[in-house]
Amino acid sequence: MQSMKLSALALSLSITSALAQPTPAPIPLPALNIDPTQTTVSGISSGGYMAVQLHVAYSSKFGKGVAAIAGGPYDCAEGFVVSALTRCLGKAAIPVDALVAATKQAAADKAIDPVAGLSNSRAYVFSMAKDSVVGEGTSTALVKYYEAFLPAGNIVHKKDVPAEHGFVTDGNGASCDNKATPFLNNCGFDLAGALLAHLHGNLKPRKTGDLSGKLIEFDQAAITKGAGLGTAGYAYVPASCAGGASCRLHVALHGCKSNATDIGDAFAKNAGYNRWADTNDLVVLYPQTGAGAVNSCWDWWGYTGAGYAKKDAPQMKAIVAMVERLGSGVKK
């Protein structure tokens, strides 16, 4: 009996000790050997809109290409939350021609990069066939918008996967018609692979089994604070890139109610990007919103201020700073 009591006490102390261990602090974002001409960006929902904002406003950084999942044209909301909740979600017509003209004017005013920086870009537009949040008209409007700046052959619009509102995978997440956190839907379609292949061309087959690299949690607050941004972000770094190889960079943006506070690293770990990154010398950056972000969304309608879609927008400047930090390693 005494032995059993001692064993139970030892187990209790062991569990207490394990629970008392401090959570590892986020590490600094590493400086790697990144080819700055090969940076691309993607995102879902609010992340899709933010991906388009980065692509258009900072075409000098993201001119290689963009993928928008359930996202619409640049500055669709024009600073009005009512527009964001109506026309930009596919509930009314989006004035694409006016948005194209406004984009050209913003470039002329040097509030964003010259639109010529988009001329060789590639765009992958994805809309879920059963999306009850963002209508297909939003993505159709985005295609029309990009046709004003990109060659038509550089644009793909995939819209036949019968998915609800969520990031589509071919093995992770809930059923395809599910709409709930962590917003990962197993539909038998590898969306991450499809968009990366369109943006970066032929890729080596994705890794099966254990990955060579690491998904790290980095100190996002050391780079930027406030403006609805989280204190930590994630990045997947293949072993080759950690070892100094010349690598490419892809920025993947979560949607609303899907940041680290909401779902931990579920999006960063299970969306499907990392297996392709592992075999293709591709670093994946997963910035995170945080306290102050409305519904954990990226700002695509103006909650951080009137300049949310211009180059001096705090969230876009923060993401660009992360990109520049990652690419500040010694080039070979």
Backbone torsions as a table, in degrees:
resi	resn	phi	psi	omega
1	MET	NA	-46.1	179.3
2	GLN	-60.2	-38.4	179.5
3	SER	-64.0	-40.4	179.8
4	MET	-65.5	-39.7	179.1
5	LYS	-63.8	-41.4	179.9
6	LEU	-65.3	-39.0	179.4
7	SER	-64.9	-42.9	179.1
8	ALA	-64.2	-38.8	178.2
9	LEU	-64.7	-42.7	-179.5
10	ALA	-63.1	-41.3	179.2
11	LEU	-65.0	-41.4	179.4
12	SER	-62.4	-43.7	179.0
13	LEU	-64.9	-36.4	179.8
14	SER	-64.3	-45.0	179.4
15	ILE	-65.4	-43.9	179.2
16	THR	-59.9	-41.9	179.7
17	SER	-64.4	-40.7	-179.5
18	ALA	-65.5	-42.0	179.5
19	LEU	-67.3	-28.2	-177.4
20	ALA	-80.6	-12.2	-179.2
21	GLN	-64.6	132.4	-179.0
22	PRO	-66.6	144.8	175.0
23	THR	-67.5	132.3	-179.6
24	PRO	-54.4	134.1	-179.5
25	ALA	-72.0	144.3	175.8
26	PRO	-56.9	143.8	-178.1
27	ILE	-94.4	164.1	176.2
28	PRO	-63.1	146.9	175.9
29	LEU	-66.6	125.8	-175.1
30	PRO	-70.6	155.1	173.5
31	ALA	-99.2	117.9	-172.2
32	LEU	-121.0	173.5	179.9
33	ASN	-91.4	82.7	-174.3
34	ILE	-103.8	131.9	174.5
35	ASP	-76.6	111.4	-173.8
36	PRO	-68.0	-14.5	179.7
37	THR	-84.9	-4.5	-173.1
38	GLN	-115.9	23.9	-178.5
39	THR	-88.8	130.3	178.8
40	THR	-127.5	168.9	-176.8
41	VAL	-144.5	144.4	174.5
42	SER	-142.0	165.5	177.3
43	GLY	-171.8	160.6	178.9
44	ILE	-116.2	135.6	175.9
45	SER	60.3	-118.8	177.1
46	SER	-60.2	-32.0	175.1
47	GLY	-67.9	-30.8	175.6
48	GLY	-66.4	-44.2	176.1
49	TYR	-63.9	-41.1	179.2
50	MET	-66.6	-36.8	177.3
51	ALA	-60.4	-42.2	177.6
52	VAL	-65.2	-42.2	178.1
53	GLN	-58.2	-46.6	179.3
54	LEU	-63.4	-43.5	-178.5
55	HIS	-60.5	-44.5	-176.1
56	VAL	-80.5	-48.0	-176.5
57	ALA	-70.5	-33.2	-177.9
58	TYR	-121.3	54.2	179.8
59	SER	-63.9	-21.0	175.5
60	SER	-67.5	-22.3	179.6
61	LYS	-101.2	-38.1	-171.4
62	PHE	-118.4	20.1	-176.0
63	GLY	-65.2	-14.5	177.2
64	LYS	-61.8	-41.5	178.3
65	GLY	165.5	166.2	-176.1
66	VAL	-141.6	148.6	170.0
67	ALA	-127.9	126.6	-179.0
68	ALA	-120.5	118.3	177.9
69	ILE	-103.0	116.9	-176.9
70	ALA	55.8	42.4	178.0
71	GLY	-124.6	160.7	-175.7
72	GLY	-124.5	-167.9	-174.5
73	PRO	-62.5	156.7	178.5
74	TYR	-55.6	131.7	178.0
75	ASP	53.3	39.7	-179.6
76	CYS	-55.3	-41.2	-175.3
77	ALA	-76.1	-22.2	-177.9
78	GLU	50.9	34.2	175.6
79	GLY	86.3	6.1	-176.8
80	PHE	-115.5	119.9	-178.8
81	VAL	-64.1	-31.6	178.4
82	VAL	-63.0	-41.2	177.2
83	SER	-65.4	-38.4	178.7
84	ALA	-60.1	-39.3	-175.0
85	LEU	-86.8	-8.3	-178.8
86	THR	-115.4	-88.4	-172.5
87	ARG	-61.7	-35.3	-176.2
88	CYS	-74.9	-11.6	174.1
89	LEU	-103.0	11.0	176.2
90	GLY	86.5	15.9	-178.1
91	LYS	-94.9	-1.9	176.6
92	ALA	-160.0	165.1	-177.9
93	ALA	-65.8	138.3	177.0
94	ILE	-95.6	126.3	-177.8
95	PRO	-76.1	76.3	-172.0
96	VAL	-60.1	-45.2	-177.3
97	ASP	-60.3	-39.8	178.8
98	ALA	-67.2	-37.8	179.1
99	LEU	-68.8	-36.1	175.8
100	VAL	-63.2	-45.4	179.3
101	ALA	-63.1	-40.2	179.5
102	ALA	-66.4	-36.0	177.1
103	THR	-62.8	-45.8	179.6
104	LYS	-62.5	-37.7	178.8
105	GLN	-68.8	-40.5	178.1
106	ALA	-62.0	-37.6	177.4
107	ALA	-67.9	-40.7	177.9
108	ALA	-62.7	-34.4	178.0
109	ASP	-80.3	-2.2	-179.5
110	LYS	63.2	25.1	174.4
111	ALA	-80.8	-21.2	173.8
112	ILE	-135.7	170.8	179.3
113	ASP	-65.7	157.8	177.6
114	PRO	-57.6	141.5	-178.3
115	VAL	-67.9	-17.4	176.4
116	ALA	-60.7	-22.9	178.3
117	GLY	-67.0	-11.0	179.9
118	LEU	-95.6	-7.1	-167.5
119	SER	-62.8	-26.1	179.0
120	ASN	-110.6	11.6	-176.9
121	SER	-71.6	162.1	171.8
122	ARG	-119.8	142.1	-179.0
123	ALA	-130.4	131.1	176.1
124	TYR	-115.4	115.9	-176.8
125	VAL	-112.2	128.2	-175.7
126	PHE	-129.1	127.5	174.3
127	SER	-126.6	136.8	-179.7
128	MET	-80.2	129.9	-173.4
129	ALA	-64.7	-24.4	-179.5
130	LYS	-115.9	25.8	-177.9
131	ASP	-68.6	118.0	179.3
132	SER	-93.7	1.1	-179.4
133	VAL	-104.8	-50.1	-178.2
134	VAL	-119.0	118.2	-178.2
135	GLY	-72.2	158.1	-179.4
136	GLU	-60.9	-27.4	179.3
137	GLY	-58.9	-28.0	178.9
138	THR	-65.0	-47.0	179.5
139	SER	-70.3	-36.0	176.8
140	THR	-62.1	-39.1	176.6
141	ALA	-65.6	-35.1	178.6
142	LEU	-66.4	-40.1	177.2
143	VAL	-60.4	-47.0	178.7
144	LYS	-60.8	-40.9	178.6
145	TYR	-60.5	-48.8	-177.6
146	TYR	-68.3	-25.4	176.8
147	GLU	-62.7	-18.9	177.4
148	ALA	-78.0	-14.1	-173.9
149	PHE	-127.6	-25.0	-174.6
150	LEU	-115.6	152.1	170.6
151	PRO	-60.6	139.2	-176.9
152	ALA	-57.5	-33.8	-179.5
153	GLY	-69.9	-12.5	179.2
154	ASN	-90.2	0.1	-176.0
155	ILE	-112.2	129.0	174.0
156	VAL	-117.7	134.4	173.7
157	HIS	-122.0	107.9	179.2
158	LYS	-100.0	122.1	-173.1
159	LYS	-143.5	17.0	-174.0
160	ASP	-108.2	6.7	178.1
161	VAL	-84.2	122.2	-174.2
162	PRO	-76.9	62.6	-175.0
163	ALA	-106.3	150.0	167.8
164	GLU	-81.1	-173.8	-175.3
165	HIS	-72.0	104.5	-179.9
166	GLY	175.9	167.2	179.3
167	PHE	-80.9	124.7	-173.1
168	VAL	-83.8	135.3	177.2
169	THR	-132.0	176.0	174.2
170	ASP	-116.7	31.9	178.1
171	GLY	-179.2	-18.0	-177.4
172	ASN	-114.9	149.3	174.0
173	GLY	101.3	-171.1	-178.0
174	ALA	-86.0	-171.8	-179.5
175	SER	-63.3	159.6	-173.4
176	CYS	-61.6	-30.9	-177.0
177	ASP	-96.1	18.3	179.6
178	ASN	-83.1	145.4	174.0
179	LYS	-135.6	86.5	-179.1
180	ALA	-166.0	161.1	178.1
181	THR	-57.6	143.4	5.7
182	PRO	-89.6	21.5	177.2
183	PHE	58.2	45.2	170.8
184	LEU	-119.7	121.8	-173.9
185	ASN	-119.2	122.3	179.0
186	ASN	-82.4	102.8	-176.8
187	CYS	-116.6	7.3	-177.3
188	GLY	72.6	18.5	178.7
189	PHE	-130.3	128.2	-177.4
190	ASP	-88.6	85.2	-176.3
191	LEU	-64.7	-43.2	179.5
192	ALA	-58.4	-44.7	179.6
193	GLY	-65.6	-40.7	-178.3
194	ALA	-64.9	-44.3	-178.0
195	LEU	-71.7	-38.3	178.4
196	LEU	-65.7	-37.2	178.9
197	ALA	-65.9	-38.5	178.2
198	HIS	-68.1	-41.1	-176.0
199	LEU	-75.8	-35.9	-172.6
200	HIS	-112.0	-0.1	179.3
201	GLY	83.0	-160.5	-177.3
202	ASN	-58.4	131.1	179.1
203	LEU	-118.3	152.1	171.0
204	LYS	-69.4	153.9	179.4
205	PRO	-55.2	147.1	-179.4
206	ARG	-66.9	157.8	-178.3
207	LYS	-74.0	137.8	170.4
208	THR	-110.9	154.0	-177.8
209	GLY	77.5	-156.9	-176.8
210	ASP	-66.8	139.0	178.5
211	LEU	-79.5	151.3	180.0
212	SER	-79.9	-29.5	-174.1
213	GLY	-97.5	-162.2	-176.7
214	LYS	-135.4	141.8	168.3
215	LEU	-89.9	111.6	-176.9
216	ILE	-103.4	151.3	170.5
217	GLU	-102.2	118.3	-174.9
218	PHE	-111.4	160.4	-176.9
219	ASP	-78.7	92.4	-178.9
220	GLN	-72.2	-31.9	-178.6
221	ALA	-65.5	-24.7	178.2
222	ALA	-69.1	-20.1	-179.6
223	ILE	-96.5	-39.7	-179.2
224	THR	-156.8	154.4	179.1
225	LYS	-135.0	155.7	175.7
226	GLY	76.8	-164.0	177.6
227	ALA	56.1	31.2	177.7
228	GLY	74.9	20.5	-178.9
229	LEU	-99.8	148.5	-179.8
230	GLY	-78.2	166.3	179.6
231	THR	-81.6	-17.8	-179.9
232	ALA	-139.4	149.2	174.9
233	GLY	-128.3	-179.2	179.4
234	TYR	-123.0	154.3	173.8
235	ALA	-149.7	137.6	173.3
236	TYR	-100.9	123.6	-177.0
237	VAL	-120.9	108.0	176.2
238	PRO	-61.2	155.8	-179.3
239	ALA	-58.9	-37.6	-179.8
240	SER	-61.7	-40.3	-178.9
241	CYS	-72.2	-39.0	176.0
242	ALA	-63.2	-27.9	-178.8
243	GLY	-86.1	2.0	174.5
244	GLY	105.6	0.6	178.7
245	ALA	-63.9	152.3	173.9
246	SER	-71.9	123.5	-173.4
247	CYS	-129.0	163.4	174.4
248	ARG	-98.9	168.7	-178.7
249	LEU	-132.2	135.2	172.7
250	HIS	-125.5	132.0	176.8
251	VAL	-101.5	123.3	-178.3
252	ALA	-116.2	123.0	-173.3
253	LEU	-110.1	126.0	178.0
254	HIS	-68.4	171.3	176.8
255	GLY	-100.1	-168.3	178.5
256	CYS	-66.0	149.9	179.2
257	LYS	54.9	31.7	-175.7
258	SER	-137.9	23.2	178.3
259	ASN	-85.6	-175.6	-174.5
260	ALA	-60.9	-33.1	178.0
261	THR	-67.1	-35.8	-176.9
262	ASP	-79.3	-46.0	-170.5
263	ILE	-133.1	11.8	-178.9
264	GLY	62.9	-135.2	-178.3
265	ASP	-99.7	21.1	-175.0
266	ALA	-58.4	-44.4	179.6
267	PHE	-67.9	-47.4	-178.6
268	ALA	-63.1	-32.3	-176.0
269	LYS	-88.3	-33.8	-166.2
270	ASN	-119.5	1.0	-178.9
271	ALA	-69.6	-24.1	176.3
272	GLY	112.6	-7.2	-178.8
273	TYR	-65.0	-40.1	-167.2
274	ASN	-65.5	-33.6	-179.5
275	ARG	-67.7	-32.5	174.9
276	TRP	-76.3	-38.3	-179.9
277	ALA	-62.4	-37.2	-173.7
278	ASP	-61.5	-34.4	-175.5
279	THR	-102.2	0.6	-174.0
280	ASN	-127.9	24.1	177.4
281	ASP	49.1	51.8	-175.2
282	LEU	-126.7	118.9	174.7
283	VAL	-86.8	138.6	177.7
284	VAL	-116.9	122.6	178.7
285	LEU	-101.5	129.0	179.5
286	TYR	-118.8	81.4	176.4
287	PRO	-62.6	158.9	-176.3
288	GLN	-132.2	137.3	167.5
289	THR	-76.9	172.5	-179.0
290	GLY	-156.7	-147.9	-179.1
291	ALA	-56.9	134.9	-179.4
292	GLY	96.9	-14.3	177.2
293	ALA	-83.3	123.9	-178.3
294	VAL	-64.7	118.6	-178.2
295	ASN	54.6	26.3	-178.0
296	SER	66.5	11.3	-178.1
297	CYS	-75.5	155.3	166.0
298	TRP	-74.9	153.2	-176.3
299	ASP	-83.1	105.2	175.1
300	TRP	-122.9	13.9	176.1
301	TRP	-137.2	-10.2	171.5
302	GLY	123.7	16.5	-178.3
303	TYR	-71.1	-15.0	175.8
304	THR	-96.9	-2.7	179.8
305	GLY	136.0	168.4	-173.7
306	ALA	-65.0	-25.9	-177.3
307	GLY	-92.1	25.0	-173.0
308	TYR	-58.8	-25.3	-176.6
309	ALA	-104.4	2.4	-179.1
310	LYS	-99.7	171.3	-173.6
311	LYS	-63.0	-22.9	179.4
312	ASP	-91.4	11.1	177.2
313	ALA	-64.2	131.8	-173.4
314	PRO	-61.1	-39.5	-179.3
315	GLN	-70.1	-40.8	178.8
316	MET	-68.1	-40.3	177.6
317	LYS	-61.0	-36.8	-180.0
318	ALA	-66.4	-43.9	179.5
319	ILE	-65.1	-41.0	177.4
320	VAL	-62.3	-38.7	177.6
321	ALA	-62.6	-38.0	176.9
322	MET	-65.4	-43.1	178.4
323	VAL	-60.0	-43.9	-178.8
324	GLU	-68.1	-36.6	177.1
325	ARG	-64.0	-46.1	179.6
326	LEU	-60.9	-34.5	-177.0
327	GLY	-91.5	14.7	-175.1
328	SER	-95.2	11.3	178.4
329	GLY	-76.1	173.0	-178.6
330	VAL	-69.8	127.7	178.0
331	LYS	-85.0	144.5	178.9
332	LYS	-115.5	NA	NA
